[in-house]
Structures are given as C-alpha cells and as structure tokens.
Amino acid sequence: MSPGALTAGQALAAAAARLRAAGVDSPARDARLLLAHAARIDAARITLIAPEELTHDIAERFDRLIALRAVRVPVSHLVGERAFYGRRFKVGPEVLDPRPETETLIEAALAEPFARVLDLGTGSGCILVTLLAERLDVTGIGVDLSEAACLQASANAVLHDVQARADIRQSDWFAEIKGQFDLIVSNPPYVALDEWDSLSRDVREHEPRLALTDEGDGLGAYRRIAAGVRPHLAPGGRLLLEIGPTQARAVCALLEQAGFATPAVLHDLDGRDRVIVARI
C-alpha cells in the first residue's frame, strides 16, 4: 500500500466518524453513498472494494463530498439525484427533494383511472413524471412559479421519456391554465413561518424556501388552490393535496367552504395525516 493511502474500508470508517462528529443523522449510510458516488460505482459494491486502496482521485473527491455533507449539504444535492417511487430524479438546490411521504399521494392518484392531470407547484416534476410514467395513456401539465424548477421538471420528463405528454409551464398557480382536468394534484409549501427554525439544517439552508413555506400560517397555498381550482376540475374529478401532519382539519374546512364534499384524509406509512382527497 502507498504511504498514507487508505483502503476504501478505512476511508469509509473515517468519513462516518467525521459525519457523526458533525451531528449528521445517518453518518454511515451517507458515507457509503458518497463513497460510491466518488468511486462511480453502485453503493451495493462498496463492500467488495473495502479492502482495496483508494486512488488519489477517488480519495480527493470523497474527502470533498464528506466536507460538504458535514456542513449539511444534502446527499441528493451532492450526487445530483434522489430516488422516488422506484425511479431516480435529478435534483438540486432549485427544487424540493422528493420525499417518501409523497408516494402516498402517488398511490392515491393511481387508485382510480384518470386521463388528464394538472400538477400545481411541480418542482422537480417527480409527481407529474411518475404519474405519466405509470399511466402511458395520460397527458398532463405541471406548473411552478420558479423558472429553475420548470427547467428541472422538464429535464426529468426527458429522463423518463414522458416529455411528449408533459407540458411544463411557469405559472402562478392557475394563472396560465385553461381547461379542465380529471385529476389535480399538489404538494404545496405548507411549513408555517413559526415552524421554520424547527426544520433540519439540511432543509433550511439548502432547499428552496419558496417551495417550503408561505411565510405565514402554512395554509396560504391551500387558500389559493381552494379559491381557484373548481373551474379546472372536470365533473367527477379528484383533487389530491399533500399536507403537513397537523393541517388536515384546517385544509378540509377550506375545501368544504369552497364547495367540495367532505374530503377524505389518507395517512402515510408512519400513520400521519398526509394526503387529502376531495371531490365536488
């Protein structure tokens, strides 16, 4: 072994210790993913290369990645992608990371047939692209106020070969939308301003604030959606909204005031209120 060089296993252990000391929640897992990225191999192969000496280039890349993770840059931003509903989505600081909880909304959407879908606040496009990839006869529109998010969503549509059926538009909610849809979905910003400081550093410092909070009580986006959605929802259509785990009662009340029948509340895998399903 070269003087001063480390094996992959030694480098991995040292990196995990460094992340643990920095207060990162999952140091061993993150170190494995970042070493795999630095070595340009699948994470499942890390055990196989553990006895091997790291090349200078890989060791340098790995050290840089660990330094960034130690200051809470998300792993997804460092590797440039995040898994969601069995697919890999390109992400970055301009969009909210896809989260496992949002798969509850996907399951609910796929539980019934639909032909045309509108995704409000599409972000990375993970919801719209997943629905189009799962339903090959469906078309859809995704809108976002952020031009950068629209570009990222468009890239993910191309990545998963649904670009011919996905129309990505920059729009302030319904401003650039005409026509009706039998499915309207949204994972809007729902973090209340007084909850902001309770978010992890990874989220507060590296994910887009616009996609997280309305700078108020966390219900601002739901008010906008409830006020504008009915003309765009086809007869018999469904509105699916992801919510924060304490917001079900308030959001249901907003929808009922807007003329929806009593909404249903669905739970995520942890048993928390996560998705509201509403019909006119």
C-alpha positions as CSV (number, residue, x, y, z in Angstrom):
1,M,0.0,0.0,0.0
2,S,1.2,3.5,-0.8
3,P,2.4,5.5,2.2
4,G,-0.5,7.4,3.7
5,A,-3.0,5.8,1.4
6,L,-6.2,4.3,2.9
7,T,-8.3,1.4,1.8
8,A,-11.9,2.0,0.9
9,G,-13.0,0.5,4.2
10,Q,-10.6,2.7,6.2
11,A,-11.7,5.8,4.4
12,L,-15.4,4.9,4.9
13,A,-14.9,4.4,8.6
14,A,-13.1,7.7,9.0
15,A,-15.7,9.5,7.0
16,A,-18.6,8.1,9.0
17,A,-16.8,9.2,12.2
18,R,-16.3,12.7,10.8
19,L,-20.0,13.0,9.9
20,R,-21.1,11.6,13.2
21,A,-19.0,14.2,15.0
22,A,-20.6,16.9,12.8
23,G,-24.0,15.7,14.0
24,V,-25.2,14.2,10.7
25,D,-28.2,11.9,11.4
26,S,-27.1,8.9,9.2
27,P,-23.4,9.1,9.0
28,A,-22.6,5.5,7.9
29,R,-25.3,5.5,5.2
30,D,-24.3,8.9,3.9
31,A,-20.6,8.0,3.8
32,R,-21.4,4.8,1.8
33,L,-23.5,6.7,-0.7
34,L,-20.9,9.4,-1.1
35,L,-18.0,6.9,-1.5
36,A,-20.0,5.1,-4.2
37,H,-20.5,8.4,-6.0
38,A,-16.9,9.3,-5.7
39,A,-15.8,5.9,-7.0
40,R,-18.6,5.9,-9.6
41,I,-19.9,2.5,-8.6
42,D,-23.2,1.3,-7.2
43,A,-23.5,1.6,-3.4
44,A,-24.1,-2.2,-3.2
45,R,-20.5,-2.7,-4.4
46,I,-18.9,-0.8,-1.5
47,T,-18.3,-4.0,0.5
48,L,-16.5,-5.5,-2.4
49,I,-14.0,-2.7,-2.8
50,A,-13.5,-2.3,1.0
51,P,-10.0,-4.0,1.1
52,E,-8.8,-2.0,-2.0
53,E,-6.6,1.1,-1.8
54,L,-8.4,4.2,-2.9
55,T,-6.8,6.0,-5.8
56,H,-5.8,9.6,-5.2
57,D,-8.6,11.0,-7.4
58,I,-11.3,9.0,-5.7
59,A,-9.9,9.8,-2.2
60,E,-9.9,13.5,-3.1
61,R,-13.4,13.5,-4.5
62,F,-14.6,11.6,-1.4
63,D,-13.0,14.0,1.0
64,R,-14.6,17.0,-0.7
65,L,-18.0,15.3,-0.6
66,I,-17.7,14.5,3.1
67,A,-16.6,18.1,3.9
68,L,-19.8,19.4,2.1
69,R,-22.0,16.8,3.8
70,A,-20.5,17.8,7.2
71,V,-21.9,21.3,6.7
72,R,-25.3,19.8,5.8
73,V,-25.4,19.9,2.0
74,P,-27.9,17.2,1.3
75,V,-26.6,13.9,-0.1
76,S,-29.1,14.3,-3.0
77,H,-27.5,17.6,-4.0
78,L,-24.0,16.1,-3.8
79,V,-24.9,13.1,-6.0
80,G,-27.4,15.1,-8.1
81,E,-30.4,12.7,-7.8
82,R,-32.9,11.2,-5.4
83,A,-35.0,8.0,-5.6
84,F,-38.8,8.4,-5.8
85,Y,-41.3,5.7,-6.5
86,G,-38.7,3.4,-8.0
87,R,-37.1,5.9,-10.3
88,R,-34.2,8.3,-10.0
89,F,-34.9,12.0,-10.3
90,K,-32.4,14.7,-11.0
91,V,-32.5,17.3,-8.2
92,G,-30.5,20.3,-7.0
93,P,-30.9,23.4,-4.7
94,E,-33.5,24.9,-7.0
95,V,-36.2,22.2,-6.2
96,L,-37.5,20.4,-3.2
97,D,-36.1,16.9,-2.7
98,P,-38.7,14.2,-3.5
99,R,-39.7,12.6,-0.2
100,P,-41.0,9.1,0.6
101,E,-44.1,10.6,2.2
102,T,-45.2,12.0,-1.2
103,E,-45.5,8.4,-2.5
104,T,-48.8,8.3,-0.5
105,L,-50.2,10.9,-3.0
106,I,-49.0,8.8,-5.9
107,E,-50.7,5.6,-4.6
108,A,-53.9,7.6,-4.1
109,A,-53.8,9.1,-7.6
110,L,-53.2,5.7,-9.2
111,A,-56.0,4.0,-7.3
112,E,-58.5,5.4,-9.8
113,P,-58.3,6.0,-13.6
114,F,-57.6,9.5,-15.0
115,A,-56.7,10.8,-18.4
116,R,-55.5,14.4,-17.8
117,V,-53.6,15.6,-14.8
118,L,-52.5,19.0,-13.5
119,D,-49.6,19.3,-11.0
120,L,-49.6,22.6,-9.1
121,G,-46.1,23.6,-7.9
122,T,-44.4,20.8,-9.8
123,G,-40.9,21.4,-8.5
124,S,-38.6,18.5,-9.7
125,G,-41.6,17.1,-11.6
126,C,-41.5,13.9,-9.5
127,I,-45.3,13.7,-9.1
128,L,-46.2,14.5,-12.7
129,V,-43.5,12.5,-14.3
130,T,-44.2,9.5,-12.1
131,L,-47.9,9.6,-12.9
132,L,-47.2,9.8,-16.6
133,A,-44.7,7.0,-16.4
134,E,-47.1,4.8,-14.6
135,R,-50.0,5.6,-16.9
136,L,-48.9,5.5,-20.5
137,D,-52.1,6.9,-21.9
138,V,-52.2,10.0,-19.7
139,T,-51.2,13.6,-20.5
140,G,-50.5,16.3,-18.0
141,I,-49.4,19.9,-17.2
142,G,-47.0,20.8,-14.5
143,V,-46.8,24.5,-13.3
144,D,-44.3,26.2,-11.0
145,L,-43.6,29.8,-10.2
146,S,-39.9,29.1,-10.4
147,E,-38.3,29.1,-13.8
148,A,-35.4,27.0,-12.5
149,A,-37.9,24.4,-11.2
150,C,-39.6,24.3,-14.6
151,L,-36.3,23.5,-16.2
152,Q,-35.5,20.8,-13.7
153,A,-39.0,19.2,-14.2
154,S,-38.6,19.3,-17.9
155,A,-35.2,17.6,-17.6
156,N,-36.8,14.8,-15.5
157,A,-39.6,14.4,-18.0
158,V,-37.0,13.8,-20.7
159,L,-35.0,11.5,-18.4
160,H,-38.1,9.3,-18.0
161,D,-39.3,9.6,-21.6
162,V,-42.6,11.3,-20.9
163,Q,-41.7,14.7,-22.4
164,A,-44.2,14.3,-25.3
165,R,-47.1,14.0,-22.8
166,A,-45.8,16.6,-20.2
167,D,-46.4,20.3,-20.6
168,I,-44.3,22.2,-18.1
169,R,-45.2,25.9,-17.7
170,Q,-44.1,28.8,-15.5
171,S,-47.3,29.9,-13.7
172,D,-48.5,31.5,-10.5
173,W,-50.9,28.6,-9.6
174,F,-53.8,28.8,-12.2
175,A,-52.7,32.0,-14.0
176,E,-51.5,30.2,-17.2
177,I,-54.0,27.3,-17.0
178,K,-57.1,26.8,-19.2
179,G,-59.4,23.8,-19.5
180,Q,-60.3,21.0,-17.1
181,F,-58.6,18.0,-15.6
182,D,-59.9,14.9,-14.1
183,L,-57.0,14.8,-11.6
184,I,-55.4,17.8,-9.9
185,V,-52.5,17.2,-7.5
186,S,-50.2,19.4,-5.4
187,N,-47.6,19.2,-2.8
188,P,-47.5,22.9,-2.0
189,P,-45.4,24.9,0.5
190,Y,-47.0,24.1,3.9
191,V,-44.4,24.9,6.6
192,A,-45.7,27.7,8.8
193,L,-43.2,30.5,9.5
194,D,-43.2,29.7,13.2
195,E,-42.1,26.2,12.3
196,W,-39.2,27.3,10.2
197,D,-36.5,27.1,12.9
198,S,-37.5,23.5,13.8
199,L,-36.5,22.3,10.3
200,S,-33.2,20.5,9.9
201,R,-30.2,22.4,8.7
202,D,-30.2,20.3,5.5
203,V,-33.6,21.7,4.7
204,R,-33.4,25.2,6.0
205,E,-30.0,26.0,4.4
206,H,-30.1,24.1,1.1
207,E,-33.7,23.6,-0.1
208,P,-35.7,26.4,-1.8
209,R,-37.6,28.4,0.8
210,L,-40.3,29.2,-1.8
211,A,-41.1,25.5,-2.0
212,L,-41.3,25.1,1.8
213,T,-43.1,28.0,3.4
214,D,-45.8,30.6,2.5
215,E,-44.1,32.9,5.1
216,G,-47.4,32.8,7.1
217,D,-49.5,30.1,8.8
218,G,-48.7,27.4,6.3
219,L,-52.2,27.5,4.7
220,G,-51.7,30.2,2.2
221,A,-51.2,27.8,-0.8
222,Y,-54.3,25.8,0.2
223,R,-56.4,29.0,0.2
224,R,-55.1,29.9,-3.3
225,I,-55.9,26.4,-4.6
226,A,-59.3,26.2,-3.0
227,A,-60.3,29.6,-4.4
228,G,-59.2,28.8,-8.0
229,V,-59.5,25.0,-8.5
230,R,-63.2,24.4,-9.2
231,P,-63.3,25.8,-12.8
232,H,-60.4,23.5,-13.7
233,L,-61.8,20.3,-12.2
234,A,-63.8,18.1,-14.5
235,P,-67.1,16.7,-13.3
236,G,-66.3,13.6,-11.2
237,G,-62.7,14.7,-10.9
238,R,-60.4,14.5,-7.9
239,L,-58.2,17.0,-6.1
240,L,-55.3,15.4,-4.1
241,L,-53.3,17.6,-1.8
242,E,-50.3,16.7,0.3
243,I,-50.5,18.3,3.8
244,G,-48.5,18.7,6.9
245,P,-49.4,16.2,9.6
246,T,-51.3,18.8,11.7
247,Q,-53.2,20.5,8.9
248,A,-56.0,18.1,7.9
249,R,-58.8,19.8,9.8
250,A,-57.9,23.3,8.5
251,V,-57.4,22.2,4.9
252,C,-60.6,20.2,4.9
253,A,-62.5,23.2,6.2
254,L,-61.1,25.4,3.4
255,L,-62.2,22.9,0.8
256,E,-65.7,22.5,2.2
257,Q,-66.1,26.2,2.2
258,A,-65.1,26.2,-1.5
259,G,-68.0,23.7,-2.2
260,F,-66.2,20.4,-2.0
261,A,-67.9,17.4,-0.4
262,T,-66.4,16.1,2.9
263,P,-62.8,15.3,2.0
264,A,-61.1,12.1,2.9
265,V,-57.8,12.1,4.8
266,L,-55.2,9.5,4.0
267,H,-52.2,8.5,6.2
268,D,-48.6,7.9,5.3
269,L,-46.7,4.8,6.3
270,D,-45.9,6.4,9.7
271,G,-49.6,6.8,10.3
272,R,-49.6,10.6,10.0
273,D,-52.2,12.6,8.1
274,R,-50.6,13.2,4.7
275,V,-53.0,13.5,1.7
276,I,-56.5,15.0,1.3
277,V,-58.7,13.6,-1.4
278,A,-61.6,16.0,-2.4
279,R,-64.4,15.9,-4.9
280,I,-67.0,18.4,-5.9
